[in-house]
Amino acid sequence: MAKANLKFSTDIIIRLGEELNPSPDQSILELVKNSYDADARNCIIELINTGASGGTVKVCDDGDGMNLPHIKDGWLVLGRSRKNIKTRTRLGRIPAGSKGLGRLAALRMGSKTLLSTRSRTLPQKQYQLNIDWSVFDKADLVEEVDLLIESSTCSKKNKSGTEIILSKLKHRITRSDVKKLARSLLLLADPFADNPEGFQPILQAPEFVDLEKLVKCRYYDDAEYHLVAEINKKGEATAFVKDWKGAELFSAGHKELSKKSKGSKYICPSAKFDLWVFILNSIAFSTRNTTLTEVRNWLQVFGGVHLYQNGLRVSPYGNSGNDWLDMNLRRVRSPEERPSTNTSIGRVSVFDTSALLTQKTDRSGFIESDGFLELRRFATDMLDWMALRRMELAEKRRAKARETAPKRSTKSKTTVQEAIKNIPKSAQGTVQAAFNKYHNAKEKEVTNLRKEVQLYRTLSTAGITAATFAHESGGNPIKAIAVSIGTIGTRCKRLLSKKRYDGELAKPVERIKESTKALKVLGTATLELLDYEKRRTGRVEVHKIVHAITKTFAPFLKVRNVKIIKELVSGNPYLRGSDAAIESILTNLLNNSIVWLEDVPKKKRVVVIRTSIEGDVLILNVLDSGPGINDISSKDIWLPGQTTRPNGTGLGLTIIKDAVVDLGGNVKTVEQGELGGAEFIVELPILGV
């Protein structure tokens, strides 16, 4: 029997180093985390000529340092770590690392690595270790390479700490890498600077001075609102919001904060949620010492809600593109009084010593366990509560403004009238006439605005009613009709002869089935139009919308015996706008044609959707074989409430015109087009084909 041992090829260093964590910023961050675990209060990260390959990275800290056993049996042993959340450091920190692999990715960044360290228990003794990675690259097995740890005596004035120098970098560190590193350093341990024992990383990057400054700057005092919410060990929450002067605006206990879940407790570790919300406009910053541009740029890099476990930030929560609380989505649904990741910065600090939250193996966040989902529920509940309270304040401001506006207007008018009396009499008539003309114009403008507000209130009411109907009818009623008529058809076929069934019941049964499908289409189309994603601005492919709308309406059009002909120009014309805008134009034009085709013989019901391009303008024609525009001028049809159809709202064409104008286009009509019915011509500026 022969003894043997597992051996490792030097290739394993590449596998566990460069391939495990290929990002330069994350690799450097692993060394900084080691400084955190060593109870360092300060850690300097210096980038020297890293804009090109061959540069140098230095990471120097004032932590507890290492002695000879620490280096031999700890630092050099890869894949093993004695750190765990139950083991606290001297300053009471819970260690950040737990796998013993992270630093290898950083050490392999350079061709050579120099470690210098002084232990807190014996700072006069310094240990140095040089690693030349080219030696490992030439060897077959890891254990073939011997490493020499040298010791020397230092001055008594020397303090404990560790310095790691990565020289002759294999790859350049780009501006993007440094920007990510700057963000990670600020957010790593104590970006809010409220812990005297906190960990303070310092970035020194002469090639990127502006990014270096980002790590130093903090603008929390310029926030308009500060939300503070906490969960205690019992799972009960409390919260309050202060203004930028520190005055409390509103507060709440657990019962009010957890209304959505009927007061249920949060089954997660105790936590604290701080959120600073900024009002990014010149008026809000008129009394601040900082500039709006400074704060806006800072938030673009660091904005969002970041998650901390036991004092250390957990990536990727709060990173650019990681909106784990769906703040931006919630703002899209209800824009007023909602913060976004670009207008706020916050932290959720979790105090978890029982391992209720478990990080994924690759450290890409937490496993989404019940505890994590409950923590997220807590944070989103707090955001919803603050939004409601801010909305309440906004409503009070609006109500007060509506109440005082007439009084202010009357007072202003009186002031002007008094001023006119004080000018020479020869000029009073001219000035009075000019003022009366101005006053009448303003009154007319106010009246028009009131009408427009009422119009869109009407549209909103109609939309809410339609959505409610669509939601309700798409459920049990339509399903019940479909199932029942299917059952009736099946039983009648069994009870009656085929001849009698086909002659008396087949057509009515099929008509009910087709009508049910059509009704379902209308409900589906209504709910799809209300999809919040479609209201977001971006690239809109017009032909794609045309195909989607006609496909959705196909069953309904079939029941109405309406034939759709699409004559679309070649290519893929697109513009900047929202899907919802183009859908509202097409849907209302299609609905308009369908209604006026009701009095046309079934075989002659045709709608043509045609597109063409002239320069950078897309021309969309929608024409039908209906009776055309009669009994109303082509100019008046665009006015809200104008219709010649019984029970018509007169709002569809108004919506079309508003949507087209918002997209920078133009719309006109031909009373009798080439098919005999009305023809609508929509012109829209496009970006490309």
C-alpha positions as CSV (number, residue, x, y, z in Angstrom):
1,M,0.0,0.0,0.0
2,A,1.5,3.4,-1.0
3,K,0.6,6.8,0.4
4,A,-0.3,9.7,-1.8
5,N,-1.4,13.3,-1.5
6,L,-3.5,15.6,-3.6
7,K,-1.4,18.0,-5.6
8,F,-2.4,21.2,-7.3
9,S,-1.2,22.4,-10.7
10,T,-0.1,26.1,-10.8
11,D,-3.0,26.6,-13.2
12,I,-5.2,26.4,-10.1
13,I,-3.9,29.9,-9.2
14,I,-5.2,31.3,-12.4
15,R,-8.6,29.5,-12.1
16,L,-9.1,30.7,-8.5
17,G,-7.6,34.1,-9.1
18,E,-8.0,35.8,-12.4
19,E,-11.1,33.8,-13.5
20,L,-12.8,33.9,-10.2
21,N,-12.9,37.7,-10.0
22,P,-11.7,39.3,-13.2
23,S,-13.0,42.8,-12.4
24,P,-10.1,45.1,-11.3
25,D,-12.2,47.2,-8.9
26,Q,-13.6,44.1,-7.2
27,S,-10.2,42.6,-6.9
28,I,-8.7,45.7,-5.2
29,L,-11.8,45.8,-3.0
30,E,-11.0,42.4,-1.7
31,L,-7.7,43.7,-0.3
32,V,-9.5,46.6,1.2
33,K,-11.9,44.2,2.9
34,N,-8.9,42.5,4.5
35,S,-7.9,45.8,5.9
36,Y,-11.5,46.2,7.3
37,D,-11.2,42.7,8.9
38,A,-7.9,43.8,10.5
39,D,-9.6,46.6,12.3
40,A,-8.0,49.3,10.3
41,R,-9.6,52.7,10.6
42,N,-7.8,54.1,7.6
43,C,-6.9,52.5,4.4
44,I,-5.1,54.3,1.5
45,I,-5.5,52.9,-2.0
46,E,-3.0,54.4,-4.3
47,L,-3.1,54.0,-8.1
48,I,0.2,54.8,-9.8
49,N,0.4,55.0,-13.6
50,T,-2.4,52.5,-13.9
51,G,-3.8,54.1,-17.0
52,A,-1.5,51.8,-19.0
53,S,-0.2,48.2,-18.3
54,G,2.8,48.1,-16.1
55,G,1.4,50.4,-13.4
56,T,1.3,49.9,-9.6
57,V,-1.4,49.5,-7.0
58,K,-0.6,50.1,-3.3
59,V,-3.0,49.3,-0.4
60,C,-1.8,50.5,3.0
61,D,-3.7,50.3,6.3
62,D,-3.3,51.0,10.0
63,G,-4.9,47.7,11.1
64,D,-3.7,45.0,13.4
65,G,-1.1,43.6,11.0
66,M,0.2,40.1,11.0
67,N,2.9,38.1,12.7
68,L,4.8,35.1,11.2
69,P,2.1,32.4,12.1
70,H,-0.6,34.7,10.7
71,I,1.2,34.9,7.3
72,K,2.2,31.2,7.1
73,D,-1.0,29.6,8.5
74,G,-3.5,32.2,7.4
75,W,-2.6,34.7,4.6
76,L,-0.9,32.1,2.5
77,V,-3.5,29.4,3.0
78,L,-6.0,29.8,0.1
79,G,-9.5,28.5,0.4
80,R,-9.6,28.4,4.1
81,S,-10.8,31.1,6.5
82,R,-11.3,31.2,10.2
83,K,-13.6,34.2,9.8
84,N,-17.3,33.8,10.5
85,I,-20.2,36.0,11.7
86,K,-20.0,34.7,15.2
87,T,-16.4,35.7,15.6
88,R,-16.0,39.4,16.2
89,T,-12.8,41.5,15.6
90,R,-11.2,43.6,18.3
91,L,-13.4,46.6,17.4
92,G,-16.5,44.4,17.3
93,R,-16.7,44.1,13.5
94,I,-18.0,41.0,11.9
95,P,-15.5,39.9,9.3
96,A,-16.2,40.5,5.6
97,G,-14.5,37.6,4.1
98,S,-15.3,33.9,4.7
99,K,-13.7,31.9,1.9
100,G,-10.1,33.0,1.8
101,L,-10.0,33.3,-2.0
102,G,-10.9,36.9,-2.7
103,R,-7.4,38.4,-2.2
104,L,-5.8,35.9,-4.7
105,A,-7.6,37.7,-7.6
106,A,-6.0,41.0,-6.5
107,L,-2.5,39.6,-5.9
108,R,-2.5,38.1,-9.4
109,M,-3.2,41.6,-11.0
110,G,0.5,42.4,-11.0
111,S,3.5,40.4,-12.1
112,K,4.9,40.8,-8.6
113,T,3.5,41.2,-5.1
114,L,5.2,42.7,-2.1
115,L,3.7,42.2,1.4
116,S,5.0,44.3,4.3
117,T,3.3,43.9,7.7
118,R,3.7,44.8,11.4
119,S,1.7,43.2,14.1
120,R,-0.1,45.2,16.7
121,T,1.3,43.0,19.5
122,L,4.9,43.6,18.2
123,P,5.0,46.6,15.9
124,Q,8.9,46.8,16.0
125,K,9.0,43.5,14.0
126,Q,8.3,43.8,10.3
127,Y,7.8,40.9,7.9
128,Q,8.2,41.1,4.2
129,L,7.2,38.6,1.5
130,N,8.0,38.9,-2.2
131,I,6.0,36.8,-4.7
132,D,7.1,36.6,-8.3
133,W,4.2,35.1,-10.2
134,S,6.3,34.3,-13.2
135,V,8.0,31.6,-11.1
136,F,4.6,29.9,-10.5
137,D,3.8,30.2,-14.2
138,K,7.0,28.2,-15.0
139,A,6.5,25.5,-12.3
140,D,4.2,22.5,-12.7
141,L,2.9,22.2,-9.1
142,V,2.2,24.9,-6.5
143,E,4.2,23.1,-3.8
144,E,7.4,23.3,-6.0
145,V,7.7,27.0,-5.4
146,D,9.3,28.1,-2.1
147,L,8.4,31.5,-0.6
148,L,10.8,33.4,1.7
149,I,9.4,35.5,4.5
150,E,12.0,38.0,5.7
151,S,12.0,39.8,9.1
152,S,13.6,43.0,10.2
153,T,13.5,45.4,13.2
154,C,11.7,48.7,12.9
155,S,11.7,51.9,14.9
156,K,9.6,52.0,18.1
157,K,7.6,54.8,16.5
158,N,6.3,52.5,13.8
159,K,2.7,51.6,14.1
160,S,1.0,48.3,13.2
161,G,-0.5,47.8,9.8
162,T,-0.1,46.2,6.4
163,E,1.0,47.4,3.0
164,I,0.5,45.4,-0.2
165,I,2.2,46.6,-3.5
166,L,1.1,45.1,-6.8
167,S,3.7,46.0,-9.4
168,K,3.9,45.6,-13.1
169,L,0.2,45.3,-13.6
170,K,-0.8,43.0,-16.5
171,H,-3.7,45.1,-17.6
172,R,-4.5,48.8,-17.5
173,I,-7.1,50.1,-15.0
174,T,-9.6,52.2,-17.0
175,R,-11.6,55.3,-15.9
176,S,-14.7,53.1,-15.7
177,D,-12.8,50.7,-13.3
178,V,-11.7,53.6,-11.1
179,K,-15.2,55.1,-11.1
180,K,-16.6,51.7,-9.9
181,L,-13.8,51.5,-7.3
182,A,-14.5,55.0,-6.0
183,R,-18.2,54.1,-5.6
184,S,-17.4,50.8,-3.8
185,L,-14.9,52.5,-1.5
186,L,-17.4,55.1,-0.4
187,L,-20.1,52.6,0.2
188,L,-17.9,49.9,1.7
189,A,-18.2,50.5,5.4
190,D,-19.2,54.0,6.6
191,P,-20.2,56.3,3.7
192,F,-22.5,58.2,6.0
193,A,-19.6,59.2,8.4
194,D,-21.6,58.7,11.6
195,N,-19.4,56.1,13.3
196,P,-16.2,57.2,15.0
197,E,-14.9,53.7,14.9
198,G,-15.8,53.5,11.2
199,F,-13.6,52.3,8.4
200,Q,-12.4,55.2,6.1
201,P,-10.9,54.2,2.8
202,I,-9.0,56.9,0.9
203,L,-8.4,56.8,-2.8
204,Q,-5.3,58.4,-4.3
205,A,-5.5,58.4,-8.1
206,P,-3.5,61.3,-9.7
207,E,-4.8,60.4,-13.1
208,F,-8.4,60.6,-12.0
209,V,-8.6,63.5,-9.5
210,D,-12.3,64.1,-10.1
211,L,-13.1,60.5,-9.1
212,E,-10.7,60.7,-6.2
213,K,-12.8,63.7,-4.9
214,L,-16.0,61.7,-5.1
215,V,-14.9,59.4,-2.2
216,K,-14.4,62.5,0.0
217,C,-17.6,64.4,-0.7
218,R,-20.8,64.0,1.1
219,Y,-23.9,66.1,0.7
220,Y,-26.5,64.6,3.1
221,D,-27.2,68.0,4.8
222,D,-28.5,69.2,1.4
223,A,-31.3,66.6,1.3
224,E,-34.9,67.9,1.4
225,Y,-36.2,64.9,3.4
226,H,-34.6,62.3,5.7
227,L,-36.5,59.1,6.4
228,V,-35.5,57.1,9.4
229,A,-37.2,53.7,9.9
230,E,-36.3,50.8,12.2
231,I,-37.4,47.2,13.0
232,N,-36.9,46.0,16.5
233,K,-36.2,42.4,17.5
234,K,-40.0,41.8,17.8
235,G,-40.4,42.6,14.1
236,E,-42.2,45.9,14.8
237,A,-41.4,49.0,12.8
238,T,-41.3,52.7,13.6
239,A,-40.5,55.6,11.3
240,F,-40.3,59.4,11.0
241,V,-39.4,61.9,8.3
242,K,-37.5,65.2,8.9
243,D,-37.0,68.2,6.6
244,W,-33.6,69.6,5.7
245,K,-33.6,71.8,8.8
246,G,-34.0,68.7,11.1
247,A,-37.7,69.4,12.0
248,E,-39.9,66.4,12.2
249,L,-42.7,66.4,9.5
250,F,-44.5,63.2,10.4
251,S,-44.0,59.9,12.2
252,A,-45.8,56.5,12.5
253,G,-45.9,53.3,14.4
254,H,-46.0,49.7,13.3
255,K,-49.8,49.5,12.8
256,E,-49.8,52.4,10.3
257,L,-46.6,51.4,8.5
258,S,-47.7,47.8,7.8
259,K,-51.3,48.6,6.7
260,K,-50.9,46.7,3.4
261,S,-50.1,43.5,5.3
262,K,-52.8,44.1,8.0
263,G,-50.2,44.9,10.7
264,S,-48.2,41.7,10.4
265,K,-44.8,41.8,11.8
266,Y,-41.6,41.7,9.8
267,I,-39.9,38.3,10.1
268,C,-36.3,39.4,9.5
269,P,-33.3,40.6,11.5
270,S,-33.5,43.9,13.2
271,A,-32.6,46.7,10.8
272,K,-32.5,50.4,10.2
273,F,-33.4,52.3,7.0
274,D,-32.0,55.8,6.3
275,L,-33.0,57.6,3.1
276,W,-32.0,61.1,2.1
277,V,-34.3,62.5,-0.6
278,F,-33.1,65.5,-2.7
279,I,-35.2,68.0,-4.6
280,L,-33.0,68.7,-7.6
281,N,-34.1,72.1,-8.8
282,S,-32.6,75.6,-8.6
283,I,-35.2,76.8,-6.1
284,A,-34.4,74.1,-3.6
285,F,-30.7,74.8,-3.8
286,S,-30.9,78.6,-3.7
287,T,-30.2,78.5,0.0
288,R,-27.6,75.8,0.0
289,N,-23.8,76.1,0.1
290,T,-23.3,73.4,-2.6
291,T,-24.4,73.6,-6.2
292,L,-27.1,71.6,-7.9
293,T,-24.6,70.2,-10.4
294,E,-22.3,68.9,-7.7
295,V,-25.1,67.0,-5.9
296,R,-26.6,65.8,-9.2
297,N,-23.3,64.3,-10.3
298,W,-22.7,62.8,-6.9
299,L,-26.1,61.1,-6.9
300,Q,-25.5,59.8,-10.4
301,V,-22.6,57.8,-9.0
302,F,-23.8,56.9,-5.6
303,G,-27.6,57.3,-5.6
304,G,-29.9,54.4,-4.7
305,V,-30.4,52.3,-1.5
306,H,-27.4,50.3,-0.4
307,L,-27.6,47.3,1.9
308,Y,-25.3,46.7,4.8
309,Q,-24.9,43.5,6.9
310,N,-23.2,44.0,10.3
311,G,-21.6,47.2,9.2
312,L,-20.3,46.2,5.8
313,R,-21.8,46.9,2.5
314,V,-23.2,43.9,0.5
315,S,-22.9,44.1,-3.3
316,P,-24.6,44.5,-5.7
317,Y,-27.5,46.2,-3.9
318,G,-27.6,49.9,-4.8
319,N,-25.1,49.5,-7.6
320,S,-25.8,51.3,-10.9
321,G,-28.6,49.3,-12.5
322,N,-29.5,47.4,-9.3
323,D,-32.7,49.0,-8.0
324,W,-33.5,46.2,-5.6
325,L,-36.4,48.1,-4.1
326,D,-38.0,49.0,-7.5
327,M,-37.8,52.7,-6.6
328,N,-37.7,53.8,-10.3
329,L,-40.5,51.4,-11.3
330,R,-42.7,52.8,-8.5
331,R,-41.9,56.3,-9.6
332,V,-43.0,55.5,-13.1
333,R,-46.4,54.2,-11.8
334,S,-46.9,57.2,-9.6
335,P,-44.4,60.0,-10.3
336,E,-45.6,62.5,-7.8
337,E,-43.7,62.6,-4.5
338,R,-41.7,59.5,-5.2
339,P,-37.9,59.4,-5.0
340,S,-35.8,57.6,-7.6
341,T,-32.2,56.3,-7.5
342,N,-31.1,59.5,-9.2
343,T,-32.7,61.8,-6.5
344,S,-31.9,59.9,-3.3
345,I,-29.3,57.9,-1.4
346,G,-29.9,55.5,1.4
347,R,-28.9,52.5,3.4
348,V,-30.6,49.6,5.0
349,S,-28.4,48.4,7.9
350,V,-29.1,44.9,9.0
351,F,-27.8,43.6,12.4
352,D,-27.7,39.8,11.8
353,T,-25.7,37.6,14.1
354,S,-28.0,34.5,13.6
355,A,-27.3,34.1,9.8
356,L,-30.9,34.7,8.8
357,L,-29.5,36.3,5.7
358,T,-27.1,34.1,3.7
359,Q,-24.9,35.5,0.9
360,K,-24.6,33.6,-2.4
361,T,-21.5,31.6,-3.0
362,D,-20.3,34.1,-5.6
363,R,-21.0,37.0,-3.3
364,S,-23.5,38.5,-5.8
365,G,-26.0,39.3,-3.0
366,F,-28.2,37.4,-0.7
367,I,-30.1,34.2,-1.4
368,E,-33.7,35.4,-1.6
369,S,-34.9,33.6,1.5
370,D,-38.0,34.5,3.5
371,G,-35.9,36.7,5.7
372,F,-34.5,38.7,2.8
373,L,-38.0,39.1,1.2
374,E,-39.3,40.3,4.5
375,L,-36.5,42.9,4.8
376,R,-37.3,44.1,1.3
377,R,-41.0,44.3,2.3
378,F,-40.1,46.5,5.3
379,A,-38.1,48.9,3.1
380,T,-40.8,49.2,0.4
381,D,-43.5,49.7,3.0
382,M,-41.5,52.6,4.4
383,L,-41.1,54.1,0.9
384,D,-44.9,53.8,0.3
385,W,-45.7,55.4,3.7
386,M,-43.4,58.3,3.1
387,A,-44.8,58.8,-0.4
388,L,-48.4,58.9,1.0
389,R,-47.4,61.4,3.7
390,R,-45.6,63.6,1.1
391,M,-48.7,63.4,-1.2
392,E,-50.8,64.5,1.7
393,L,-48.7,67.6,2.2
394,A,-48.8,68.3,-1.6
395,E,-52.6,68.0,-1.6
396,K,-52.8,70.5,1.3
397,R,-50.5,72.9,-0.6
398,R,-52.6,72.6,-3.7
399,A,-55.9,73.1,-1.8
400,K,-54.4,76.2,-0.1
401,A,-53.2,77.5,-3.5
402,R,-56.6,77.1,-5.0
403,E,-58.2,78.9,-2.1
404,T,-55.8,81.8,-2.1
405,A,-55.4,82.2,-5.9
406,P,-58.7,84.2,-6.4
407,K,-57.8,86.5,-3.5
408,R,-54.3,87.1,-4.8
409,S,-55.7,87.8,-8.3
410,T,-58.2,90.3,-6.9
411,K,-55.6,92.0,-4.8
412,S,-53.2,92.2,-7.8
413,K,-55.9,93.7,-10.0
414,T,-56.7,96.3,-7.3
415,T,-53.1,97.2,-7.0
416,V,-52.8,97.8,-10.8
417,Q,-56.0,99.8,-10.8
418,E,-54.7,102.0,-8.1
419,A,-51.4,102.4,-10.0
420,I,-53.3,103.5,-13.1
421,K,-55.0,106.2,-11.1
422,N,-51.7,107.7,-10.2
423,I,-50.4,108.1,-13.7
424,P,-51.2,111.2,-15.8
425,K,-54.8,111.3,-16.9
426,S,-53.8,111.6,-20.6
427,A,-52.3,108.2,-20.4
428,Q,-54.8,106.5,-18.1
429,G,-57.2,105.5,-20.9
430,T,-54.5,103.8,-23.0
431,V,-53.0,102.0,-20.1
432,Q,-56.5,100.9,-18.8
433,A,-57.4,99.6,-22.2
434,A,-54.1,97.6,-22.5
435,F,-54.6,96.2,-19.0
436,N,-58.2,95.2,-19.8
437,K,-57.0,93.4,-22.9
438,Y,-54.4,91.6,-20.9
439,H,-56.8,90.7,-18.1
440,N,-59.4,89.3,-20.6
441,A,-56.7,87.2,-22.3
442,K,-55.6,85.8,-19.0
443,E,-59.2,85.0,-18.0
444,K,-59.7,83.2,-21.3
445,E,-56.5,81.3,-20.7
446,V,-57.6,80.3,-17.2
447,T,-61.0,79.2,-18.5
448,N,-59.4,77.1,-21.2
449,L,-57.1,75.5,-18.7
450,R,-60.0,74.6,-16.4
451,K,-61.8,73.0,-19.4
452,E,-58.7,71.0,-20.2
453,V,-58.3,69.8,-16.6
454,Q,-62.0,68.8,-16.7
455,L,-61.5,67.0,-20.0
456,Y,-58.6,64.9,-18.6
457,R,-60.6,64.2,-15.5
458,T,-63.3,62.9,-17.7
459,L,-60.7,60.8,-19.7
460,S,-59.3,59.4,-16.4
461,T,-62.8,58.5,-15.2
462,A,-63.6,56.8,-18.5
463,G,-60.2,55.0,-18.4
464,I,-60.8,53.8,-14.8
465,T,-64.3,52.6,-15.7
466,A,-63.0,50.8,-18.8
467,A,-60.2,49.2,-16.9
468,T,-62.5,48.0,-14.1
469,F,-64.9,46.6,-16.7
470,A,-62.1,44.9,-18.6
471,H,-60.7,43.4,-15.5
472,E,-64.0,42.1,-14.2
473,S,-65.5,41.0,-17.5
474,G,-62.2,39.2,-18.4
475,G,-62.6,37.0,-15.4
476,N,-65.7,35.1,-14.3
477,P,-68.4,36.7,-16.6
478,I,-66.8,36.0,-19.9
479,K,-65.4,32.6,-18.7
480,A,-68.9,31.7,-17.5
481,I,-70.4,32.6,-20.9
482,A,-67.8,30.7,-22.8
483,V,-68.1,27.6,-20.7
484,S,-71.9,27.7,-20.7
485,I,-72.3,28.1,-24.4
486,G,-69.8,25.3,-24.9
487,T,-71.9,23.0,-22.6
488,I,-75.1,24.0,-24.4
489,G,-73.7,23.3,-27.8
490,T,-72.4,19.9,-26.7
491,R,-75.7,18.8,-25.0
492,C,-77.8,20.1,-28.0
493,K,-75.7,18.0,-30.4
494,R,-76.3,15.0,-28.2
495,L,-80.1,15.5,-27.7
496,L,-81.0,16.8,-31.2
497,S,-80.4,15.3,-34.6
498,K,-77.5,16.8,-36.6
499,K,-79.9,18.2,-39.2
500,R,-82.0,20.0,-36.6
501,Y,-79.0,21.3,-34.6
502,D,-77.2,22.6,-37.7
503,G,-80.4,24.2,-39.0
504,E,-81.6,25.8,-35.8
505,L,-78.8,26.2,-33.2
506,A,-75.4,26.0,-34.9
507,K,-75.2,29.6,-36.1
508,P,-76.5,31.2,-32.8
509,V,-74.1,29.1,-30.7
510,E,-71.1,30.0,-33.0
511,R,-72.2,33.7,-33.0
512,I,-72.1,33.7,-29.1
513,K,-68.7,32.1,-29.1
514,E,-67.3,34.6,-31.6
515,S,-68.9,37.5,-29.7
516,T,-67.4,36.2,-26.4
517,K,-64.0,36.2,-28.0
518,A,-64.5,39.7,-29.3
519,L,-65.5,40.9,-25.9
520,K,-62.5,39.3,-24.4
521,V,-60.3,41.1,-26.9
522,L,-61.7,44.5,-25.9
523,G,-60.9,43.7,-22.3
524,T,-57.4,42.5,-23.0
525,A,-56.7,45.5,-25.3
526,T,-57.9,47.9,-22.6
527,L,-55.7,46.4,-19.9
528,E,-52.7,46.3,-22.3
529,L,-53.1,50.0,-23.0
530,L,-52.8,50.7,-19.3
531,D,-49.5,48.8,-19.0
532,Y,-47.1,51.2,-17.2
533,E,-44.1,49.9,-19.2
534,K,-45.6,51.2,-22.4
535,R,-45.7,54.8,-21.0
536,R,-41.9,54.9,-20.6
537,T,-40.0,57.0,-23.2
538,G,-37.6,55.2,-25.5
539,R,-37.3,53.8,-29.0
540,V,-40.6,53.1,-30.6
541,E,-40.8,50.9,-33.7
542,V,-44.0,52.1,-35.5
543,H,-44.6,49.0,-37.6
544,K,-44.2,46.7,-34.6
545,I,-47.0,48.6,-32.9
546,V,-49.2,48.4,-36.0
547,H,-48.8,44.6,-36.2
548,A,-49.5,44.2,-32.4
549,I,-52.6,46.4,-32.5
550,T,-54.1,44.6,-35.5
551,K,-53.3,41.2,-34.1
552,T,-55.0,42.1,-30.8
553,F,-58.1,43.4,-32.5
554,A,-58.3,40.5,-35.1
555,P,-61.1,38.5,-33.3
556,F,-63.1,41.6,-32.7
557,L,-62.7,42.7,-36.3
558,K,-63.7,39.2,-37.5
559,V,-67.0,39.4,-35.7
560,R,-67.7,42.9,-37.2
561,N,-66.7,41.6,-40.7
562,V,-64.1,44.3,-41.0
563,K,-61.1,43.6,-43.3
564,I,-57.8,45.2,-42.4
565,I,-55.3,45.9,-45.2
566,K,-51.8,46.9,-44.2
567,E,-49.7,48.7,-46.8
568,L,-46.5,49.4,-44.9
569,V,-43.4,50.9,-46.4
570,S,-40.3,48.8,-46.4
571,G,-37.9,49.1,-43.5
572,N,-38.4,49.6,-39.8
573,P,-39.2,53.3,-39.1
574,Y,-38.7,54.3,-35.5
575,L,-39.0,57.4,-33.3
576,R,-38.4,58.5,-29.8
577,G,-41.5,58.4,-27.6
578,S,-43.6,55.8,-25.9
579,D,-45.5,52.7,-27.1
580,A,-48.5,54.1,-25.3
581,A,-48.6,57.2,-27.4
582,I,-48.5,55.4,-30.8
583,E,-51.0,52.8,-29.5
584,S,-53.5,55.5,-28.4
585,I,-53.3,57.0,-31.9
586,L,-53.8,53.8,-33.8
587,T,-56.4,52.4,-31.4
588,N,-58.6,55.5,-31.5
589,L,-58.3,55.7,-35.3
590,L,-59.2,52.0,-35.6
591,N,-62.1,52.4,-33.2
592,N,-63.4,55.4,-35.1
593,S,-63.4,53.5,-38.4
594,I,-65.1,50.4,-36.8
595,V,-67.9,52.5,-35.4
596,W,-68.7,54.2,-38.7
597,L,-68.5,50.9,-40.6
598,E,-71.6,49.6,-38.7
599,D,-74.0,51.0,-41.4
600,V,-71.9,49.7,-44.3
601,P,-72.8,46.3,-45.9
602,K,-70.6,43.6,-44.3
603,K,-68.8,42.7,-47.5
604,K,-67.7,46.3,-48.0
605,R,-66.2,47.0,-44.6
606,V,-62.5,47.8,-45.2
607,V,-59.8,49.7,-43.2
608,V,-56.4,50.4,-44.8
609,I,-53.4,51.2,-42.6
610,R,-50.7,52.7,-44.8
611,T,-47.2,54.1,-44.1
612,S,-44.8,56.1,-46.3
613,I,-41.7,58.1,-45.7
614,E,-40.8,61.6,-46.9
615,G,-37.4,62.7,-45.7
616,D,-37.3,62.2,-41.9
617,V,-41.1,62.2,-41.6
618,L,-43.3,59.1,-41.4
619,I,-46.7,59.5,-42.9
620,L,-49.4,57.2,-41.4
621,N,-52.7,57.0,-43.3
622,V,-55.7,55.3,-41.8
623,L,-58.7,55.2,-44.2
624,D,-62.0,53.3,-44.3
625,S,-65.0,52.6,-46.6
626,G,-67.4,54.2,-44.2
627,P,-69.7,57.2,-44.9
628,G,-67.0,59.8,-44.3
629,I,-67.2,63.0,-42.3
630,N,-70.6,64.6,-42.4
631,D,-72.6,67.1,-40.4
632,I,-69.4,68.5,-38.8
633,S,-66.5,70.5,-40.2
634,S,-63.1,68.8,-40.4
635,K,-61.8,71.6,-38.2
636,D,-64.3,71.0,-35.3
637,I,-63.9,67.2,-35.1
638,W,-60.7,67.7,-33.1
639,L,-62.5,69.6,-30.4
640,P,-63.2,67.7,-27.2
641,G,-66.9,66.6,-26.9
642,Q,-67.7,67.2,-30.5
643,T,-69.4,64.1,-32.1
644,T,-72.2,63.2,-34.4
645,R,-72.6,59.7,-33.1
646,P,-75.2,58.8,-30.6
647,N,-73.6,58.0,-27.2
648,G,-70.2,59.1,-28.5
649,T,-67.8,60.8,-26.1
650,G,-66.1,63.1,-28.7
651,L,-62.8,62.5,-27.0
652,G,-61.1,59.9,-29.3
653,L,-59.9,62.4,-31.9
654,T,-58.9,64.9,-29.2
655,I,-56.6,62.3,-27.7
656,I,-55.2,61.5,-31.1
657,K,-54.3,65.2,-31.8
658,D,-52.7,65.7,-28.4
659,A,-50.6,62.5,-28.7
660,V,-49.4,63.5,-32.2
661,V,-48.5,67.0,-31.1
662,D,-46.6,65.7,-28.1
663,L,-44.6,63.6,-30.5
664,G,-43.7,66.7,-32.5
665,G,-46.0,65.7,-35.4
666,N,-49.1,66.9,-37.3
667,V,-52.5,65.4,-38.1
668,K,-55.1,66.2,-40.7
669,T,-58.1,64.6,-42.3
670,V,-59.8,64.1,-45.6
671,E,-63.6,64.1,-45.3
672,Q,-64.0,61.5,-48.1
673,G,-60.9,59.6,-49.0
674,E,-60.1,57.1,-51.8
675,L,-62.2,54.4,-50.1
676,G,-65.2,56.8,-49.8
677,G,-64.9,57.1,-46.0
678,A,-62.8,59.4,-43.8
679,E,-59.0,59.4,-44.2
680,F,-56.7,60.5,-41.3
681,I,-53.1,61.5,-42.1
682,V,-50.6,61.5,-39.3
683,E,-47.1,62.9,-39.8
684,L,-44.5,62.0,-37.3
685,P,-40.8,62.9,-37.2
686,I,-38.6,59.7,-37.1
687,L,-35.0,59.0,-36.2
688,G,-34.4,56.3,-38.7
689,V,-35.6,53.4,-40.8
